[in-house]
């Protein structure tokens, strides 16, 4: 099972809000997920994010692959593999 750390879109039309989740790579974007580990709000200036560092590091050490955007968020938060 390929586990990915990715964004789940929430919010209204033209006002997106994202949750950072851990999910099976085959699951749909807004479908079933394993765990929620943070949030990301691109509408604020500057973009706001909150990440549970312990959970993120645990999933990265267990082999979960972050998407491109999530890896940039992790880098800004100071979370390394």
Buried (B, 14 or more C-beta within 10 A) or exposed (E): EEBBBBBBEEEEEEEBBBBBBBBEEEBEEEEEBBBBBBBBBBEEEEEEBEBBEEBBBBBBEEEBBBEEBBBEBBEEBEBEE
